[in-house]
Amino acid sequence: MSDVEKNRRSSELPGAAEKSSENPLDLLSDVAIEHYQNDGVTIVKNVLHPEWLLLLETGLERVLNASSQRLHKFFEGKEGEFIETIRNFDVIPEIRRFVYDSPIADMAGKIIGSENLWLYSDEFFIKEGGNAERTPWHQDTPYWPIEGEQIVSAWISLDPLPKEECLEYVAKSHKGAMYDGFSPSKVSEDPTAPHYGDELPRLPDIESDRSAYDIRSWEINPGDVIFAHPGVLHGGGPTGPNSRRRAITIRLYGDDLRYAKRPPTRPTVPLTPGLSLSLNPGDPLRSPWYPRIRPIPAHIRAEWE
Ligand SMILES: O=C(O)CCC(=O)C(=O)O
């Protein structure tokens, strides 16, 4: 029986019906939003109905089954290798459906306080086969050509995880410096080797001094969602010998986000050729690279009529 088939059966279990009667926006309490604002991260437990997880899992199967989506490998060829794929929304119908129809967009809008929402990107992190490496500590903001506060990443694991395999976050670090990124090609030798190497301060070596940081993570059940500010330092979540950790992050932004320049020595993530020709630093981040999600565009709404 395939994973999708197994999940379809589990979504027919009695718990699923109970979940569907709760309004996910009510589960996102004022306290959770306050944690997000203070710490840069918050978790909302048991908020996604199994049908949404099934949709993501079906999308992931399409990504991995010759979808032509580019699979980027971290720690390539080494024990611990794992896969990342970005901007699946453009080519995978299940991810489009999830972004428009699931409660994630409205929850993101409530967290960042914006009725207008655009998709910055979506990204799968796929750790299969056990013993996958830690995701190196980083902030997302140095890799992205943006400035502004109304942007949030929703991290969703399709697999149950013990706390040690969850993504970890350094509370409040979104209020501090923006560090250089790590360099994916050098990360196995040096997890703080700089991505740009010019204007931004080098990442701290958090692993060698963990007790100096307020590190947050949680035990995860499928259906839980972590909302994090992309300026918060995050990393971790290696897997044990028999573990599997398939996660997707959906990144949405609101009115205040603007285009910003990054050092010219390396590309930003994901690649957006032409963007710097159509926007000047400080311009609102509006471009076909970033589709509008809320209010739902008329042509998408029409699919329901
Ligand atoms: O799941 C992971 O290991 C990495 C996730 C991540 O870096 C992100 O959501 O920004």
The ligand as a Gaussian input file, in Angstrom:
#p B3LYP/6-31G(d) Opt

LIG

0 1
 O       13.028000      21.523000       7.305000
 C       14.199000      21.898000       7.293000
 O       15.101000      21.143000       7.620000
 C       14.584000      23.288000       6.889000
 C       13.449000      24.250000       6.847000
 C       13.854000      25.658000       6.627000
 O       15.016000      26.012000       6.569000
 C       12.789000      26.650000       6.491000
 O       11.613000      26.313000       6.649000
 O       13.123000      27.830000       6.235000

